[in-house]
Each structure stands twice: as C-alpha cells, then as structure tokens.
Amino acid sequence: MRKIKHIVTSLFPPYAGRARVGLFLLLLLLASCSDNPALEQDDDRMQLTLDVVETGWHGETLGVSTRSGETLEGLKVVSDPPADGQGFGIYCGELNYNNTQVTWDHTNSRWNIGEKNYHEYWSSTKSGDLHVYAYAPFKSGGYTKSENKITFVAQKHGYPGYLDILSGDNVDLLQASVTHAFKSNKPAILEFKHKLAKLTFGTLTNNTGEEITLDGFKITGTLNTEAKLDLATGLWSDHSSSETDIKLPPPFVNVFHNQAGFIAGAAPKILITPIADGQTVVPNMPSNSLLLIPNADGKITVTIEVINSTGETFSFPITLEEGKEKIVNITIGRNFEVVIDE
C-alpha cells in the first residue's frame, strides 16, 4: 500500500485533489479493459456461425456426431494447417466468402470459417438475408463456377494408357444451402445431401450346381462424364455423356483364380478365388462401390454384366437414384437364371 500511495502522490501531489486521483484510476481501468477483447466486444455485433447435419444415403437424417465413418464425420479430421479435402467450402456473397474452407475445431467443438476463424461482423440492426452455399469435401481452388453452379467432372483412371476411361471412383460429393437472416443470433444450419448415385455390389451366390469363376463386373450405359450442380437448388444440368462402360476390377488389373498364379503374376493384380456350388461370397474387388453423376431427373439407368466362366452372359438393367445407395445381391440359379435382390 505504501508503494502504491507513493506512486499516486508522486503523480498527483496532495494539492491536486481527490478528483484527479479518481480520474487517474478510471484511466487505469479503461486501459486494462482495452487489453481484454471479450470486454471490448460490442454486444450489438453479429457474426455467422454454422451447424451441420447430413442426410444419409437412404434418406434418413441423423446428427453427424452419431454417424461414425460417414462422409462429414471424416471431414472433421483436420491437420494444421488444414489440407485439401478437409472440411467443406462455402460461398456467401454478402460476406465475401468465396470458396472459403470451413474446418472442425476440436478444441472448441465448432466449425471454423476460414483460417483461424476470422469472421465478418455486422450490427444486429442490419436487415436482409445471408445466402450460404456449400459443398463438400473442400477442394483447393474450388470447382469451375458460374453463378451458383459448379462443374463436377467424373473421375478417370490414373493408370498409364487408361487415362481417358471412367473409373467410377468419384469423391462423395455433398451439397447444402441456407438462407439466414442478418438479425438471427442462431447458427445457420447446413443440411448436406449426397448428390451422386451409389451402386454397391453385395453378395454373389452360386446355385448353378457347379463351381464358377468370377472375373468381375461390367457396368454399361450412357454415363455422364461431367455436369453442373446448382449449389442453391441442388439440381443437375448441362450434362456431357457418352456410351461407355466401367469395369470392376479395372481393365489394367490382372485377375488370378489361384494362389500360385497370383503370387507369380504381374502387378497390378487381384485374387478372385472360384465360387463353389451353394456358396455365397462378397466378391473380392479393389472397391465394391461406384458413384455416378445422375441425370437431370436425379436418376440414371445402367446395365450390369457378371463376367464369369460359365459361358453364359448374365446382364440386367438397374436404375440408380441421386442420394441413394443401391446394394445389389446376385444369385445365379441352376438354369443360369439370375435373381437380383436390391
């Protein structure tokens, strides 16, 4: 106390009066407050915060936190600094967000908008709406964009000699949009939806009465090589397509049906063992799922062929739908009849 009293009396001699001492203490208080951003914060300012949910492949809507392994749950994994493919990208003209990366902050359990969560602020008296458009996963540099539409190009193989052939191994593209009032102090909720059509090969059952060997599957049809996705409406348009096929496994992968041949064979290679009569298997493939760009009506019809050793051609049409996973279980009967369980 003596030291403090000495400082004060040195600055303000006794004849200065209590008024000047009080003014000095007030200045000290204000100075300390200016070092505390929380105290300096204007309660009248607003900022955009986000909450996220995901619509599942079969139409059920569940909280992301309950969907371990789902796309958005995977997008919460983030490095420092965030990498391409982590989080999602947003556009919002009112706040000058242009393909801004949004990543999950594990420490504070929130979605950070941009690097270190730098926000745009505005007065709570501001009228009008924010229009937020989002896609996932985030792509550095973004997709080619015109107005609200992004151009999505189907993935092709990266193996030499097959660079122009569709792989079906597309990123699980998600889209969401929300109109949010400037005056709202609640989070803007982005409900992400799967925008591609998913085909998954489940089981193959052999009831032919003999052992068969499987070489894989071929999916043929008028397949979309690219299209534009409207981030505001979620609708597809401006398709480019061609009559082509996708093979599982890919055509450059060597298929072997016994261990010795597999060991001695040239890579890339895969082992698909024969299927005994009465046996049900999940075919060994590099991937048992394909993601395809749907048509403008959200659907796409393809023909599936089972490539096998019987000398019979097993093929059947199937219609896939945007946002839905169609799991195909195939049974080959004694008269080489094929039964499809979807």
C-alpha positions as CSV (number, residue, x, y, z in Angstrom):
1,M,0.0,0.0,0.0
2,R,2.8,2.4,0.8
3,K,4.3,1.8,-2.7
4,I,1.0,2.5,-4.5
5,K,0.4,5.5,-2.3
6,H,3.8,6.8,-3.2
7,I,3.2,6.4,-7.0
8,V,-0.1,8.1,-6.8
9,T,1.1,11.1,-4.7
10,S,4.1,11.5,-7.0
11,L,1.8,11.8,-10.0
12,F,-0.8,13.9,-8.2
13,P,0.5,16.0,-5.3
14,P,-1.8,16.4,-2.3
15,Y,-2.9,19.8,-3.5
16,A,-4.2,18.1,-6.8
17,G,-7.3,16.9,-5.0
18,R,-9.2,13.7,-5.0
19,A,-10.9,14.4,-8.4
20,R,-7.6,14.0,-10.2
21,V,-6.7,10.7,-8.4
22,G,-10.2,9.4,-9.3
23,L,-9.6,10.3,-13.0
24,F,-6.3,8.5,-13.0
25,L,-7.8,5.3,-11.6
26,L,-10.5,5.5,-14.2
27,L,-7.9,5.7,-16.9
28,L,-6.1,2.7,-15.5
29,L,-9.3,0.7,-15.6
30,L,-10.0,1.7,-19.2
31,A,-6.5,0.7,-20.2
32,S,-6.9,-2.7,-18.6
33,C,-10.2,-3.2,-20.4
34,S,-8.7,-2.4,-23.8
35,D,-6.4,-5.4,-23.4
36,N,-9.3,-7.7,-23.0
37,P,-11.1,-8.4,-26.3
38,A,-14.0,-10.0,-24.5
39,L,-14.7,-6.8,-22.6
40,E,-14.2,-4.7,-25.6
41,Q,-16.7,-6.8,-27.7
42,D,-19.7,-4.8,-28.8
43,D,-22.8,-6.8,-27.8
44,D,-24.6,-5.3,-30.7
45,R,-22.3,-7.1,-33.3
46,M,-23.4,-10.3,-35.1
47,Q,-21.4,-13.0,-36.9
48,L,-22.2,-16.1,-38.9
49,T,-21.9,-19.4,-37.1
50,L,-22.7,-22.8,-38.7
51,D,-24.3,-26.0,-37.6
52,V,-24.1,-29.1,-39.9
53,V,-26.2,-32.2,-40.4
54,E,-26.1,-34.9,-43.1
55,T,-28.8,-36.7,-44.9
56,G,-27.9,-40.4,-45.2
57,W,-27.8,-42.5,-48.3
58,H,-31.3,-43.9,-47.7
59,G,-32.9,-40.6,-46.8
60,E,-32.7,-40.8,-43.0
61,T,-31.4,-37.6,-41.4
62,L,-29.1,-38.1,-38.4
63,G,-26.7,-35.9,-36.5
64,V,-23.2,-36.0,-37.8
65,S,-21.9,-36.9,-34.3
66,T,-23.8,-40.2,-34.4
67,R,-22.6,-41.3,-37.9
68,S,-19.1,-42.6,-37.3
69,G,-17.3,-43.2,-40.6
70,E,-19.8,-41.2,-42.6
71,T,-18.5,-38.5,-45.0
72,L,-19.0,-35.4,-42.8
73,E,-17.6,-37.2,-39.8
74,G,-14.5,-37.9,-41.9
75,L,-14.4,-34.2,-42.8
76,K,-13.9,-33.3,-39.2
77,V,-10.4,-34.8,-39.3
78,V,-8.1,-31.8,-39.8
79,S,-4.4,-31.2,-40.0
80,D,-2.5,-28.0,-39.1
81,P,-2.8,-26.2,-41.5
82,P,-5.9,-27.7,-43.0
83,A,-5.3,-29.7,-46.2
84,D,-7.2,-30.0,-49.4
85,G,-10.2,-32.4,-49.0
86,Q,-10.7,-31.5,-45.3
87,G,-13.9,-29.7,-44.2
88,F,-16.1,-28.1,-46.7
89,G,-16.3,-25.0,-48.9
90,I,-18.8,-22.2,-48.7
91,Y,-19.8,-19.2,-50.8
92,C,-21.6,-16.2,-49.4
93,G,-21.6,-13.0,-51.5
94,E,-22.9,-10.9,-48.6
95,L,-19.8,-11.7,-46.5
96,N,-17.3,-12.1,-49.4
97,Y,-16.8,-15.8,-48.7
98,N,-15.6,-17.3,-52.0
99,N,-14.8,-21.0,-51.7
100,T,-13.8,-20.4,-48.0
101,Q,-12.7,-23.5,-46.2
102,V,-14.7,-24.5,-43.1
103,T,-13.0,-26.9,-40.7
104,W,-13.9,-28.5,-37.4
105,D,-12.3,-27.0,-34.3
106,H,-11.9,-30.0,-31.9
107,T,-10.8,-27.8,-29.0
108,N,-13.9,-25.5,-29.1
109,S,-16.3,-28.0,-30.8
110,R,-17.3,-25.7,-33.6
111,W,-16.9,-25.1,-37.3
112,N,-14.3,-22.5,-38.1
113,I,-14.9,-20.4,-41.1
114,G,-11.6,-19.6,-42.8
115,E,-8.2,-19.5,-41.4
116,K,-8.2,-19.2,-37.6
117,N,-12.0,-18.5,-37.7
118,Y,-11.8,-14.8,-38.8
119,H,-15.4,-13.6,-39.0
120,E,-17.1,-10.8,-40.7
121,Y,-19.2,-8.7,-38.2
122,W,-22.3,-6.6,-38.6
123,S,-24.8,-4.7,-36.5
124,S,-27.8,-6.6,-35.2
125,T,-30.0,-3.9,-36.7
126,K,-28.9,-4.9,-40.2
127,S,-31.8,-6.2,-42.3
128,G,-32.0,-8.7,-45.1
129,D,-30.6,-12.2,-45.5
130,L,-27.4,-14.1,-46.0
131,H,-27.3,-16.7,-48.7
132,V,-24.9,-19.5,-47.9
133,Y,-24.0,-22.2,-50.5
134,A,-21.8,-25.1,-49.6
135,Y,-20.2,-28.3,-51.0
136,A,-18.0,-31.0,-49.5
137,P,-15.4,-32.1,-49.4
138,F,-13.4,-28.9,-49.8
139,K,-11.4,-28.6,-53.0
140,S,-8.5,-26.2,-53.0
141,G,-9.0,-23.7,-55.8
142,G,-12.7,-24.8,-56.0
143,Y,-14.6,-26.2,-58.9
144,T,-15.2,-24.2,-62.0
145,K,-18.1,-22.0,-61.0
146,S,-20.6,-19.9,-62.9
147,E,-23.2,-18.0,-60.8
148,N,-24.3,-20.7,-58.3
149,K,-23.3,-23.7,-60.4
150,I,-20.1,-25.7,-60.1
151,T,-18.9,-28.1,-62.8
152,F,-18.3,-31.6,-61.5
153,V,-16.1,-33.8,-63.7
154,A,-16.2,-37.6,-63.3
155,Q,-13.0,-39.3,-62.2
156,K,-10.9,-41.2,-64.7
157,H,-8.2,-43.8,-64.1
158,G,-4.8,-42.5,-63.3
159,Y,-3.1,-45.6,-64.8
160,P,-1.0,-45.0,-67.9
161,G,-2.9,-46.0,-71.1
162,Y,-6.3,-45.7,-69.3
163,L,-6.4,-42.0,-68.5
164,D,-9.5,-41.4,-70.6
165,I,-11.6,-44.2,-69.1
166,L,-14.1,-43.5,-66.3
167,S,-13.2,-45.2,-63.0
168,G,-16.5,-44.6,-61.1
169,D,-14.2,-43.7,-58.1
170,N,-15.7,-40.3,-57.6
171,V,-15.5,-38.2,-54.5
172,D,-18.7,-38.4,-52.4
173,L,-20.0,-35.0,-53.4
174,L,-22.3,-33.2,-50.9
175,Q,-24.3,-30.0,-51.3
176,A,-26.2,-27.7,-48.9
177,S,-27.6,-24.2,-49.0
178,V,-29.4,-22.0,-46.4
179,T,-30.9,-18.5,-46.3
180,H,-30.1,-16.9,-43.0
181,A,-31.4,-13.6,-41.6
182,F,-28.8,-11.0,-40.7
183,K,-30.7,-10.4,-37.4
184,S,-30.7,-14.1,-36.4
185,N,-28.4,-14.9,-33.4
186,K,-28.8,-18.7,-34.1
187,P,-26.5,-20.8,-36.2
188,A,-27.2,-21.3,-39.8
189,I,-28.0,-25.0,-40.3
190,L,-26.4,-26.6,-43.4
191,E,-28.1,-29.9,-44.3
192,F,-25.7,-31.7,-46.6
193,K,-27.1,-34.2,-49.1
194,H,-25.3,-36.8,-51.2
195,K,-25.6,-35.6,-54.9
196,L,-24.3,-38.7,-56.7
197,A,-26.0,-42.1,-57.2
198,K,-24.3,-45.0,-55.5
199,L,-24.1,-48.6,-56.7
200,T,-22.7,-51.3,-54.3
201,F,-22.1,-54.9,-55.1
202,G,-23.1,-57.0,-52.1
203,T,-23.1,-60.8,-52.3
204,L,-22.9,-63.3,-55.1
205,T,-24.5,-66.7,-54.6
206,N,-23.7,-69.7,-56.8
207,N,-26.6,-72.1,-57.2
208,T,-25.7,-73.4,-60.6
209,G,-24.7,-76.9,-59.5
210,E,-21.1,-76.4,-60.5
211,E,-18.1,-74.3,-59.5
212,I,-17.8,-71.0,-61.3
213,T,-15.1,-68.4,-61.5
214,L,-15.8,-64.7,-61.4
215,D,-13.7,-62.2,-63.4
216,G,-15.7,-59.2,-62.2
217,F,-18.5,-56.9,-63.3
218,K,-19.1,-54.5,-66.2
219,I,-21.4,-51.5,-65.9
220,T,-22.5,-50.1,-69.3
221,G,-24.8,-47.3,-70.4
222,T,-24.9,-43.6,-71.3
223,L,-22.7,-42.4,-68.4
224,N,-22.2,-38.8,-67.5
225,T,-18.6,-37.5,-67.8
226,E,-19.4,-34.1,-66.3
227,A,-22.4,-31.9,-65.3
228,K,-23.2,-28.7,-63.4
229,L,-24.6,-28.8,-59.9
230,D,-26.5,-25.8,-58.7
231,L,-25.4,-25.1,-55.1
232,A,-28.6,-23.1,-54.4
233,T,-31.1,-25.7,-55.6
234,G,-29.1,-29.0,-55.6
235,L,-30.2,-29.7,-59.2
236,W,-28.0,-31.1,-62.0
237,S,-27.9,-29.7,-65.5
238,D,-25.7,-29.2,-68.6
239,H,-24.6,-32.9,-68.8
240,S,-21.9,-34.2,-71.0
241,S,-22.1,-38.0,-71.6
242,S,-21.0,-40.9,-73.7
243,E,-21.9,-44.6,-74.3
244,T,-19.2,-46.4,-72.3
245,D,-18.6,-48.9,-69.6
246,I,-16.8,-49.2,-66.2
247,K,-15.2,-52.4,-65.2
248,L,-14.6,-53.8,-61.7
249,P,-11.8,-54.6,-61.3
250,P,-10.3,-52.1,-63.7
251,P,-9.2,-53.4,-67.1
252,F,-5.5,-52.9,-66.3
253,V,-5.7,-55.2,-63.2
254,N,-4.7,-58.8,-63.7
255,V,-7.2,-61.3,-62.3
256,F,-6.0,-64.6,-60.9
257,H,-8.1,-67.5,-59.6
258,N,-5.4,-69.4,-57.6
259,Q,-2.8,-68.5,-55.1
260,A,0.2,-69.8,-57.2
261,G,-0.8,-67.7,-60.3
262,F,-1.4,-64.7,-58.1
263,I,2.0,-64.9,-56.5
264,A,3.8,-65.3,-59.8
265,G,1.6,-62.9,-61.7
266,A,2.4,-59.3,-62.7
267,A,1.0,-56.3,-60.9
268,P,-1.4,-54.7,-60.6
269,K,-3.2,-57.9,-59.7
270,I,-6.0,-59.3,-57.7
271,L,-7.0,-62.8,-56.5
272,I,-10.7,-63.9,-57.0
273,T,-11.0,-67.5,-55.9
274,P,-13.6,-69.8,-57.5
275,I,-17.1,-69.9,-56.0
276,A,-18.3,-73.4,-55.1
277,D,-21.8,-74.5,-55.7
278,G,-24.1,-73.3,-52.9
279,Q,-21.5,-70.7,-51.8
280,T,-22.3,-67.1,-51.1
281,V,-19.4,-64.6,-51.2
282,V,-18.7,-60.9,-51.2
283,P,-16.6,-60.6,-54.4
284,N,-13.0,-59.5,-53.8
285,M,-12.7,-56.2,-55.6
286,P,-10.5,-53.1,-55.1
287,S,-13.8,-51.3,-54.5
288,N,-17.3,-52.7,-54.4
289,S,-19.0,-49.4,-54.9
290,L,-19.3,-46.9,-57.7
291,L,-20.5,-43.3,-57.6
292,L,-22.1,-41.9,-60.7
293,I,-23.4,-38.5,-61.8
294,P,-27.2,-38.7,-62.2
295,N,-29.2,-37.2,-65.0
296,A,-31.3,-34.0,-64.5
297,D,-34.2,-36.1,-63.1
298,G,-31.8,-37.5,-60.4
299,K,-31.8,-41.0,-61.9
300,I,-29.5,-43.0,-64.2
301,T,-30.1,-46.4,-65.7
302,V,-27.2,-48.8,-66.4
303,T,-26.8,-52.4,-67.4
304,I,-24.7,-54.7,-65.1
305,E,-23.0,-57.8,-66.6
306,V,-21.5,-60.6,-64.5
307,I,-18.3,-61.7,-66.2
308,N,-17.8,-65.4,-65.4
309,S,-16.6,-68.8,-66.6
310,T,-19.9,-70.5,-67.4
311,G,-20.1,-69.3,-71.0
312,E,-23.4,-67.6,-70.2
313,T,-23.9,-63.9,-70.3
314,F,-25.6,-62.6,-67.1
315,S,-26.8,-59.0,-67.6
316,F,-29.6,-56.9,-66.2
317,P,-30.7,-53.2,-66.1
318,I,-30.9,-51.3,-62.9
319,T,-31.9,-47.7,-62.2
320,L,-29.8,-45.7,-59.7
321,E,-31.0,-42.6,-57.9
322,E,-29.3,-39.5,-56.5
323,G,-28.5,-39.7,-52.8
324,K,-29.4,-43.4,-52.6
325,E,-27.2,-46.4,-52.3
326,K,-28.5,-49.4,-54.2
327,I,-26.9,-52.6,-52.9
328,V,-27.1,-55.5,-55.4
329,N,-27.1,-59.1,-54.2
330,I,-26.9,-61.6,-57.1
331,T,-28.0,-65.2,-57.2
332,I,-27.2,-67.4,-60.2
333,G,-29.6,-70.4,-60.4
334,R,-29.3,-73.9,-61.8
335,N,-30.7,-72.9,-65.2
336,F,-28.4,-69.9,-65.1
337,E,-31.2,-67.7,-64.2
338,V,-30.2,-64.5,-62.3
339,V,-32.1,-63.2,-59.3
340,I,-31.3,-59.7,-58.2
341,D,-32.1,-58.6,-54.6
342,E,-31.9,-54.8,-54.4
